[in-house]
Amino acid sequence: MILWTIQHKAAYEDMLRTGVLRANPEYILEEFFRAPYEWMAEQMKKRIGTPPEGAELPVWAWYQWEGKRKRPDMRSHGCSSDKGVPIVLLTIDVPEECVLLSDFDYWHVVLNDGELIFPFDENAVYSKEERQESWEKIFDYECSFDDEDRCIGLSTQATLWEIKAEWVLKAEYFKTR
């Protein structure tokens, strides 16, 4: 399965030395992302299997952006709060059984501890268990909820435990703007 991932140049160089790139928990941008990332890691264990030794959190990649199966446009993806950071866009070919696909937009509901309950009742109060159970809808990325027609511009993310150096088909260097 062809995927694209944007990584720091240093992480890519480490992968070239070690043969593998794994998520480093020290680099989670915000501490409040820790719980959603751990939830995704648990989903990965259920759906694609236990991580290899040394892998703890997901590595993120793109399967599809705005309904298209193509390389991300770095004019919009190469942005960061820190300008001039060297990054690498990797085109990788990953065995399908190593990948968990999910809906990128609905992933933000998980990040924000919301709920994906349809039809939505704004007066309802949902338990933590109900909210977390509803999050599993992010894996049904071909469906639409609440009469939405989302498939036209659907962005699908991919998570995997690691990227092996032999999976890299192409590496393109950029600097964040």
Rosetta constraint file for C-alpha pairs under 8 A:
AtomPair CA 1 CA 92 HARMONIC 7.97 0.50
AtomPair CA 1 CA 93 HARMONIC 5.27 0.50
AtomPair CA 1 CA 94 HARMONIC 5.16 0.50
AtomPair CA 1 CA 95 HARMONIC 6.01 0.50
AtomPair CA 1 CA 96 HARMONIC 5.68 0.50
AtomPair CA 2 CA 63 HARMONIC 7.25 0.50
AtomPair CA 2 CA 91 HARMONIC 6.95 0.50
AtomPair CA 2 CA 92 HARMONIC 5.65 0.50
AtomPair CA 2 CA 93 HARMONIC 4.53 0.50
AtomPair CA 2 CA 94 HARMONIC 6.42 0.50
AtomPair CA 3 CA 61 HARMONIC 6.23 0.50
AtomPair CA 3 CA 62 HARMONIC 5.56 0.50
AtomPair CA 3 CA 63 HARMONIC 5.15 0.50
AtomPair CA 3 CA 91 HARMONIC 5.92 0.50
AtomPair CA 3 CA 92 HARMONIC 5.30 0.50
AtomPair CA 3 CA 93 HARMONIC 6.35 0.50
AtomPair CA 3 CA 94 HARMONIC 7.27 0.50
AtomPair CA 3 CA 158 HARMONIC 7.72 0.50
AtomPair CA 4 CA 61 HARMONIC 5.38 0.50
AtomPair CA 4 CA 62 HARMONIC 5.07 0.50
AtomPair CA 4 CA 63 HARMONIC 6.85 0.50
AtomPair CA 4 CA 71 HARMONIC 6.47 0.50
AtomPair CA 4 CA 72 HARMONIC 7.27 0.50
AtomPair CA 4 CA 89 HARMONIC 6.76 0.50
AtomPair CA 4 CA 90 HARMONIC 5.52 0.50
AtomPair CA 4 CA 91 HARMONIC 4.67 0.50
AtomPair CA 4 CA 92 HARMONIC 6.08 0.50
AtomPair CA 5 CA 60 HARMONIC 6.56 0.50
AtomPair CA 5 CA 61 HARMONIC 4.27 0.50
AtomPair CA 5 CA 62 HARMONIC 6.14 0.50
AtomPair CA 5 CA 89 HARMONIC 5.74 0.50
AtomPair CA 5 CA 90 HARMONIC 5.28 0.50
AtomPair CA 5 CA 91 HARMONIC 6.80 0.50
AtomPair CA 5 CA 92 HARMONIC 7.74 0.50
AtomPair CA 6 CA 61 HARMONIC 7.21 0.50
AtomPair CA 6 CA 87 HARMONIC 6.74 0.50
AtomPair CA 6 CA 88 HARMONIC 5.65 0.50
AtomPair CA 6 CA 89 HARMONIC 4.54 0.50
AtomPair CA 6 CA 90 HARMONIC 6.29 0.50
AtomPair CA 7 CA 11 HARMONIC 6.46 0.50
AtomPair CA 7 CA 12 HARMONIC 6.59 0.50
AtomPair CA 7 CA 87 HARMONIC 5.55 0.50
AtomPair CA 7 CA 88 HARMONIC 5.30 0.50
AtomPair CA 7 CA 89 HARMONIC 6.53 0.50
AtomPair CA 7 CA 90 HARMONIC 7.63 0.50
AtomPair CA 8 CA 12 HARMONIC 6.49 0.50
AtomPair CA 8 CA 85 HARMONIC 7.69 0.50
AtomPair CA 8 CA 86 HARMONIC 6.21 0.50
AtomPair CA 8 CA 87 HARMONIC 4.30 0.50
AtomPair CA 8 CA 88 HARMONIC 6.06 0.50
AtomPair CA 9 CA 13 HARMONIC 6.17 0.50
AtomPair CA 9 CA 86 HARMONIC 5.47 0.50
AtomPair CA 9 CA 87 HARMONIC 4.66 0.50
AtomPair CA 9 CA 88 HARMONIC 5.49 0.50
AtomPair CA 9 CA 173 HARMONIC 7.71 0.50
AtomPair CA 10 CA 14 HARMONIC 6.14 0.50
AtomPair CA 11 CA 15 HARMONIC 6.26 0.50
AtomPair CA 11 CA 21 HARMONIC 6.89 0.50
AtomPair CA 12 CA 16 HARMONIC 6.35 0.50
AtomPair CA 12 CA 21 HARMONIC 7.10 0.50
AtomPair CA 12 CA 88 HARMONIC 7.18 0.50
AtomPair CA 13 CA 17 HARMONIC 6.46 0.50
AtomPair CA 14 CA 18 HARMONIC 6.05 0.50
AtomPair CA 14 CA 19 HARMONIC 7.94 0.50
AtomPair CA 14 CA 20 HARMONIC 7.88 0.50
AtomPair CA 14 CA 21 HARMONIC 7.28 0.50
AtomPair CA 15 CA 19 HARMONIC 5.00 0.50
AtomPair CA 15 CA 20 HARMONIC 4.74 0.50
AtomPair CA 15 CA 21 HARMONIC 4.93 0.50
AtomPair CA 15 CA 164 HARMONIC 7.61 0.50
AtomPair CA 15 CA 165 HARMONIC 6.36 0.50
AtomPair CA 16 CA 20 HARMONIC 7.38 0.50
AtomPair CA 16 CA 165 HARMONIC 6.34 0.50
AtomPair CA 19 CA 164 HARMONIC 5.85 0.50
AtomPair CA 19 CA 165 HARMONIC 4.96 0.50
AtomPair CA 19 CA 166 HARMONIC 7.69 0.50
AtomPair CA 20 CA 162 HARMONIC 6.58 0.50
AtomPair CA 20 CA 163 HARMONIC 5.59 0.50
AtomPair CA 20 CA 164 HARMONIC 4.49 0.50
AtomPair CA 20 CA 165 HARMONIC 5.71 0.50
AtomPair CA 21 CA 162 HARMONIC 5.53 0.50
AtomPair CA 21 CA 163 HARMONIC 5.03 0.50
AtomPair CA 21 CA 164 HARMONIC 6.44 0.50
AtomPair CA 21 CA 165 HARMONIC 7.70 0.50
AtomPair CA 22 CA 54 HARMONIC 7.92 0.50
AtomPair CA 22 CA 55 HARMONIC 6.05 0.50
AtomPair CA 22 CA 57 HARMONIC 7.89 0.50
AtomPair CA 22 CA 58 HARMONIC 7.72 0.50
AtomPair CA 22 CA 59 HARMONIC 6.36 0.50
AtomPair CA 22 CA 161 HARMONIC 6.64 0.50
AtomPair CA 22 CA 162 HARMONIC 4.75 0.50
AtomPair CA 22 CA 163 HARMONIC 6.68 0.50
AtomPair CA 23 CA 55 HARMONIC 7.07 0.50
AtomPair CA 23 CA 56 HARMONIC 7.28 0.50
AtomPair CA 23 CA 57 HARMONIC 5.80 0.50
AtomPair CA 23 CA 58 HARMONIC 6.13 0.50
AtomPair CA 23 CA 59 HARMONIC 5.35 0.50
AtomPair CA 23 CA 161 HARMONIC 7.80 0.50
AtomPair CA 23 CA 162 HARMONIC 7.38 0.50
AtomPair CA 24 CA 28 HARMONIC 7.61 0.50
AtomPair CA 24 CA 57 HARMONIC 7.60 0.50
AtomPair CA 25 CA 56 HARMONIC 7.71 0.50
AtomPair CA 25 CA 57 HARMONIC 6.96 0.50
AtomPair CA 28 CA 33 HARMONIC 6.95 0.50
AtomPair CA 28 CA 34 HARMONIC 7.15 0.50
AtomPair CA 29 CA 33 HARMONIC 7.42 0.50
AtomPair CA 30 CA 34 HARMONIC 7.53 0.50
AtomPair CA 32 CA 36 HARMONIC 7.90 0.50
AtomPair CA 33 CA 37 HARMONIC 6.08 0.50
AtomPair CA 33 CA 111 HARMONIC 6.56 0.50
AtomPair CA 34 CA 38 HARMONIC 6.13 0.50
AtomPair CA 35 CA 39 HARMONIC 6.14 0.50
AtomPair CA 36 CA 40 HARMONIC 6.20 0.50
AtomPair CA 36 CA 110 HARMONIC 6.26 0.50
AtomPair CA 36 CA 111 HARMONIC 5.64 0.50
AtomPair CA 37 CA 41 HARMONIC 6.17 0.50
AtomPair CA 37 CA 57 HARMONIC 6.57 0.50
AtomPair CA 37 CA 58 HARMONIC 7.18 0.50
AtomPair CA 38 CA 42 HARMONIC 6.27 0.50
AtomPair CA 38 CA 57 HARMONIC 6.68 0.50
AtomPair CA 39 CA 43 HARMONIC 6.36 0.50
AtomPair CA 40 CA 44 HARMONIC 6.15 0.50
AtomPair CA 40 CA 58 HARMONIC 7.36 0.50
AtomPair CA 41 CA 45 HARMONIC 6.31 0.50
AtomPair CA 41 CA 56 HARMONIC 7.35 0.50
AtomPair CA 41 CA 57 HARMONIC 5.68 0.50
AtomPair CA 41 CA 58 HARMONIC 6.12 0.50
AtomPair CA 42 CA 46 HARMONIC 6.40 0.50
AtomPair CA 43 CA 47 HARMONIC 6.05 0.50
AtomPair CA 44 CA 48 HARMONIC 5.39 0.50
AtomPair CA 44 CA 49 HARMONIC 6.44 0.50
AtomPair CA 44 CA 50 HARMONIC 7.55 0.50
AtomPair CA 44 CA 100 HARMONIC 6.59 0.50
AtomPair CA 44 CA 159 HARMONIC 7.92 0.50
AtomPair CA 44 CA 160 HARMONIC 7.81 0.50
AtomPair CA 45 CA 49 HARMONIC 4.43 0.50
AtomPair CA 45 CA 50 HARMONIC 4.78 0.50
AtomPair CA 45 CA 51 HARMONIC 7.00 0.50
AtomPair CA 46 CA 50 HARMONIC 7.83 0.50
AtomPair CA 47 CA 100 HARMONIC 7.28 0.50
AtomPair CA 48 CA 97 HARMONIC 6.31 0.50
AtomPair CA 48 CA 98 HARMONIC 6.20 0.50
AtomPair CA 48 CA 99 HARMONIC 6.96 0.50
AtomPair CA 48 CA 100 HARMONIC 6.80 0.50
AtomPair CA 51 CA 55 HARMONIC 5.69 0.50
AtomPair CA 51 CA 56 HARMONIC 6.99 0.50
AtomPair CA 51 CA 161 HARMONIC 5.93 0.50
AtomPair CA 52 CA 161 HARMONIC 7.31 0.50
AtomPair CA 55 CA 161 HARMONIC 6.07 0.50
AtomPair CA 55 CA 162 HARMONIC 7.06 0.50
AtomPair CA 56 CA 161 HARMONIC 7.56 0.50
AtomPair CA 57 CA 161 HARMONIC 6.85 0.50
AtomPair CA 58 CA 159 HARMONIC 5.54 0.50
AtomPair CA 58 CA 160 HARMONIC 5.50 0.50
AtomPair CA 58 CA 161 HARMONIC 5.21 0.50
AtomPair CA 58 CA 162 HARMONIC 7.49 0.50
AtomPair CA 59 CA 159 HARMONIC 5.51 0.50
AtomPair CA 59 CA 160 HARMONIC 5.31 0.50
AtomPair CA 59 CA 161 HARMONIC 5.86 0.50
AtomPair CA 59 CA 162 HARMONIC 6.14 0.50
AtomPair CA 59 CA 163 HARMONIC 7.70 0.50
AtomPair CA 60 CA 157 HARMONIC 7.09 0.50
AtomPair CA 60 CA 158 HARMONIC 5.81 0.50
AtomPair CA 60 CA 159 HARMONIC 4.76 0.50
AtomPair CA 60 CA 160 HARMONIC 6.73 0.50
AtomPair CA 61 CA 157 HARMONIC 5.89 0.50
AtomPair CA 61 CA 158 HARMONIC 4.93 0.50
AtomPair CA 61 CA 159 HARMONIC 6.20 0.50
AtomPair CA 62 CA 72 HARMONIC 7.84 0.50
AtomPair CA 62 CA 156 HARMONIC 6.42 0.50
AtomPair CA 62 CA 157 HARMONIC 4.64 0.50
AtomPair CA 62 CA 158 HARMONIC 5.53 0.50
AtomPair CA 63 CA 69 HARMONIC 6.64 0.50
AtomPair CA 63 CA 101 HARMONIC 7.55 0.50
AtomPair CA 63 CA 155 HARMONIC 7.80 0.50
AtomPair CA 63 CA 156 HARMONIC 5.48 0.50
AtomPair CA 63 CA 157 HARMONIC 5.49 0.50
AtomPair CA 63 CA 158 HARMONIC 5.91 0.50
AtomPair CA 64 CA 68 HARMONIC 5.42 0.50
AtomPair CA 64 CA 69 HARMONIC 4.73 0.50
AtomPair CA 64 CA 70 HARMONIC 6.73 0.50
AtomPair CA 64 CA 154 HARMONIC 7.43 0.50
AtomPair CA 64 CA 155 HARMONIC 5.28 0.50
AtomPair CA 64 CA 156 HARMONIC 4.90 0.50
AtomPair CA 64 CA 157 HARMONIC 6.83 0.50
AtomPair CA 65 CA 69 HARMONIC 6.70 0.50
AtomPair CA 65 CA 70 HARMONIC 7.37 0.50
AtomPair CA 65 CA 72 HARMONIC 6.95 0.50
AtomPair CA 65 CA 153 HARMONIC 7.49 0.50
AtomPair CA 65 CA 154 HARMONIC 6.70 0.50
AtomPair CA 65 CA 155 HARMONIC 4.31 0.50
AtomPair CA 65 CA 156 HARMONIC 6.36 0.50
AtomPair CA 66 CA 152 HARMONIC 7.40 0.50
AtomPair CA 66 CA 153 HARMONIC 4.05 0.50
AtomPair CA 66 CA 154 HARMONIC 4.96 0.50
AtomPair CA 66 CA 155 HARMONIC 4.80 0.50
AtomPair CA 67 CA 151 HARMONIC 6.77 0.50
AtomPair CA 67 CA 152 HARMONIC 5.53 0.50
AtomPair CA 67 CA 153 HARMONIC 4.18 0.50
AtomPair CA 67 CA 154 HARMONIC 4.67 0.50
AtomPair CA 67 CA 155 HARMONIC 5.97 0.50
AtomPair CA 68 CA 153 HARMONIC 7.68 0.50
AtomPair CA 71 CA 91 HARMONIC 7.72 0.50
AtomPair CA 72 CA 77 HARMONIC 6.94 0.50
AtomPair CA 73 CA 77 HARMONIC 6.24 0.50
AtomPair CA 74 CA 78 HARMONIC 4.75 0.50
AtomPair CA 74 CA 79 HARMONIC 7.98 0.50
AtomPair CA 75 CA 79 HARMONIC 7.51 0.50
AtomPair CA 78 CA 174 HARMONIC 7.36 0.50
AtomPair CA 78 CA 175 HARMONIC 6.99 0.50
AtomPair CA 78 CA 176 HARMONIC 4.88 0.50
AtomPair CA 78 CA 177 HARMONIC 6.23 0.50
AtomPair CA 79 CA 83 HARMONIC 7.66 0.50
AtomPair CA 79 CA 176 HARMONIC 5.14 0.50
AtomPair CA 79 CA 177 HARMONIC 4.95 0.50
AtomPair CA 80 CA 176 HARMONIC 5.75 0.50
AtomPair CA 80 CA 177 HARMONIC 6.28 0.50
AtomPair CA 82 CA 176 HARMONIC 7.13 0.50
AtomPair CA 82 CA 177 HARMONIC 7.64 0.50
AtomPair CA 83 CA 175 HARMONIC 7.41 0.50
AtomPair CA 83 CA 176 HARMONIC 5.15 0.50
AtomPair CA 83 CA 177 HARMONIC 4.84 0.50
AtomPair CA 84 CA 175 HARMONIC 4.93 0.50
AtomPair CA 84 CA 176 HARMONIC 4.91 0.50
AtomPair CA 84 CA 177 HARMONIC 6.10 0.50
AtomPair CA 85 CA 175 HARMONIC 5.18 0.50
AtomPair CA 85 CA 176 HARMONIC 5.18 0.50
AtomPair CA 86 CA 173 HARMONIC 7.15 0.50
AtomPair CA 86 CA 174 HARMONIC 5.89 0.50
AtomPair CA 86 CA 175 HARMONIC 4.50 0.50
AtomPair CA 86 CA 176 HARMONIC 6.62 0.50
AtomPair CA 87 CA 173 HARMONIC 5.93 0.50
AtomPair CA 87 CA 174 HARMONIC 5.30 0.50
AtomPair CA 87 CA 175 HARMONIC 5.75 0.50
AtomPair CA 87 CA 176 HARMONIC 7.03 0.50
AtomPair CA 88 CA 171 HARMONIC 6.21 0.50
AtomPair CA 88 CA 172 HARMONIC 5.41 0.50
AtomPair CA 88 CA 173 HARMONIC 4.55 0.50
AtomPair CA 88 CA 174 HARMONIC 6.03 0.50
AtomPair CA 89 CA 171 HARMONIC 5.75 0.50
AtomPair CA 89 CA 172 HARMONIC 5.10 0.50
AtomPair CA 89 CA 173 HARMONIC 6.47 0.50
AtomPair CA 89 CA 174 HARMONIC 7.62 0.50
AtomPair CA 90 CA 168 HARMONIC 6.53 0.50
AtomPair CA 90 CA 169 HARMONIC 7.41 0.50
AtomPair CA 90 CA 170 HARMONIC 5.71 0.50
AtomPair CA 90 CA 171 HARMONIC 4.67 0.50
AtomPair CA 90 CA 172 HARMONIC 6.50 0.50
AtomPair CA 91 CA 168 HARMONIC 6.01 0.50
AtomPair CA 91 CA 169 HARMONIC 5.47 0.50
AtomPair CA 91 CA 170 HARMONIC 5.08 0.50
AtomPair CA 91 CA 171 HARMONIC 6.56 0.50
AtomPair CA 92 CA 167 HARMONIC 5.20 0.50
AtomPair CA 92 CA 168 HARMONIC 4.47 0.50
AtomPair CA 92 CA 169 HARMONIC 5.39 0.50
AtomPair CA 92 CA 170 HARMONIC 7.14 0.50
AtomPair CA 93 CA 167 HARMONIC 5.10 0.50
AtomPair CA 93 CA 168 HARMONIC 6.57 0.50
AtomPair CA 93 CA 169 HARMONIC 6.84 0.50
AtomPair CA 94 CA 98 HARMONIC 6.90 0.50
AtomPair CA 94 CA 99 HARMONIC 7.46 0.50
AtomPair CA 94 CA 163 HARMONIC 7.95 0.50
AtomPair CA 94 CA 167 HARMONIC 6.05 0.50
AtomPair CA 95 CA 99 HARMONIC 7.31 0.50
AtomPair CA 98 CA 160 HARMONIC 5.98 0.50
AtomPair CA 98 CA 161 HARMONIC 7.47 0.50
AtomPair CA 99 CA 158 HARMONIC 6.21 0.50
AtomPair CA 99 CA 159 HARMONIC 5.80 0.50
AtomPair CA 99 CA 160 HARMONIC 5.06 0.50
AtomPair CA 100 CA 158 HARMONIC 5.56 0.50
AtomPair CA 100 CA 159 HARMONIC 5.26 0.50
AtomPair CA 100 CA 160 HARMONIC 6.49 0.50
AtomPair CA 101 CA 139 HARMONIC 6.38 0.50
AtomPair CA 101 CA 141 HARMONIC 7.69 0.50
AtomPair CA 101 CA 156 HARMONIC 6.51 0.50
AtomPair CA 101 CA 157 HARMONIC 5.73 0.50
AtomPair CA 101 CA 158 HARMONIC 4.53 0.50
AtomPair CA 101 CA 159 HARMONIC 6.53 0.50
AtomPair CA 102 CA 107 HARMONIC 7.42 0.50
AtomPair CA 102 CA 138 HARMONIC 5.23 0.50
AtomPair CA 102 CA 139 HARMONIC 4.52 0.50
AtomPair CA 102 CA 140 HARMONIC 7.09 0.50
AtomPair CA 102 CA 141 HARMONIC 5.72 0.50
AtomPair CA 102 CA 156 HARMONIC 5.63 0.50
AtomPair CA 102 CA 157 HARMONIC 5.46 0.50
AtomPair CA 102 CA 158 HARMONIC 6.40 0.50
AtomPair CA 103 CA 107 HARMONIC 6.11 0.50
AtomPair CA 103 CA 138 HARMONIC 5.01 0.50
AtomPair CA 103 CA 139 HARMONIC 6.43 0.50
AtomPair CA 103 CA 140 HARMONIC 7.55 0.50
AtomPair CA 103 CA 141 HARMONIC 5.00 0.50
AtomPair CA 103 CA 154 HARMONIC 7.38 0.50
AtomPair CA 103 CA 155 HARMONIC 6.29 0.50
AtomPair CA 103 CA 156 HARMONIC 4.87 0.50
AtomPair CA 103 CA 157 HARMONIC 6.25 0.50
AtomPair CA 104 CA 108 HARMONIC 7.04 0.50
AtomPair CA 104 CA 138 HARMONIC 7.83 0.50
AtomPair CA 104 CA 154 HARMONIC 7.94 0.50
AtomPair CA 104 CA 155 HARMONIC 5.50 0.50
AtomPair CA 104 CA 156 HARMONIC 5.31 0.50
AtomPair CA 104 CA 157 HARMONIC 5.47 0.50
AtomPair CA 105 CA 109 HARMONIC 7.61 0.50
AtomPair CA 105 CA 155 HARMONIC 7.05 0.50
AtomPair CA 106 CA 110 HARMONIC 7.09 0.50
AtomPair CA 106 CA 116 HARMONIC 7.78 0.50
AtomPair CA 106 CA 138 HARMONIC 5.70 0.50
AtomPair CA 107 CA 111 HARMONIC 6.38 0.50
AtomPair CA 107 CA 135 HARMONIC 7.93 0.50
AtomPair CA 107 CA 138 HARMONIC 6.35 0.50
AtomPair CA 108 CA 112 HARMONIC 6.07 0.50
AtomPair CA 109 CA 113 HARMONIC 6.06 0.50
AtomPair CA 109 CA 114 HARMONIC 4.96 0.50
AtomPair CA 109 CA 115 HARMONIC 6.39 0.50
AtomPair CA 109 CA 116 HARMONIC 7.18 0.50
AtomPair CA 109 CA 135 HARMONIC 7.60 0.50
AtomPair CA 110 CA 114 HARMONIC 6.05 0.50
AtomPair CA 110 CA 115 HARMONIC 7.47 0.50
AtomPair CA 110 CA 132 HARMONIC 7.89 0.50
AtomPair CA 110 CA 135 HARMONIC 6.24 0.50
AtomPair CA 113 CA 131 HARMONIC 7.53 0.50
AtomPair CA 114 CA 131 HARMONIC 6.52 0.50
AtomPair CA 115 CA 126 HARMONIC 7.90 0.50
AtomPair CA 115 CA 130 HARMONIC 7.86 0.50
AtomPair CA 115 CA 131 HARMONIC 4.74 0.50
AtomPair CA 115 CA 132 HARMONIC 7.36 0.50
AtomPair CA 115 CA 134 HARMONIC 6.00 0.50
AtomPair CA 115 CA 135 HARMONIC 6.64 0.50
AtomPair CA 116 CA 120 HARMONIC 7.90 0.50
AtomPair CA 116 CA 131 HARMONIC 7.11 0.50
AtomPair CA 116 CA 134 HARMONIC 5.06 0.50
AtomPair CA 116 CA 135 HARMONIC 5.98 0.50
AtomPair CA 116 CA 137 HARMONIC 7.04 0.50
AtomPair CA 117 CA 131 HARMONIC 7.83 0.50
AtomPair CA 117 CA 134 HARMONIC 6.00 0.50
AtomPair CA 118 CA 145 HARMONIC 6.53 0.50
AtomPair CA 118 CA 146 HARMONIC 5.80 0.50
AtomPair CA 119 CA 146 HARMONIC 5.85 0.50
AtomPair CA 126 CA 130 HARMONIC 5.88 0.50
AtomPair CA 126 CA 131 HARMONIC 6.28 0.50
AtomPair CA 127 CA 131 HARMONIC 6.23 0.50
AtomPair CA 128 CA 132 HARMONIC 6.11 0.50
AtomPair CA 129 CA 133 HARMONIC 5.99 0.50
AtomPair CA 130 CA 134 HARMONIC 6.15 0.50
AtomPair CA 131 CA 135 HARMONIC 6.49 0.50
AtomPair CA 132 CA 136 HARMONIC 7.31 0.50
AtomPair CA 136 CA 140 HARMONIC 7.70 0.50
AtomPair CA 137 CA 141 HARMONIC 7.52 0.50
AtomPair CA 141 CA 156 HARMONIC 7.18 0.50
AtomPair CA 142 CA 151 HARMONIC 6.55 0.50
AtomPair CA 143 CA 150 HARMONIC 7.91 0.50
AtomPair CA 143 CA 151 HARMONIC 7.58 0.50
AtomPair CA 144 CA 148 HARMONIC 5.35 0.50
AtomPair CA 144 CA 149 HARMONIC 6.12 0.50
AtomPair CA 144 CA 150 HARMONIC 6.00 0.50
AtomPair CA 144 CA 151 HARMONIC 7.41 0.50
AtomPair CA 150 CA 154 HARMONIC 5.80 0.50
AtomPair CA 163 CA 167 HARMONIC 6.92 0.50
AtomPair CA 164 CA 168 HARMONIC 7.37 0.50
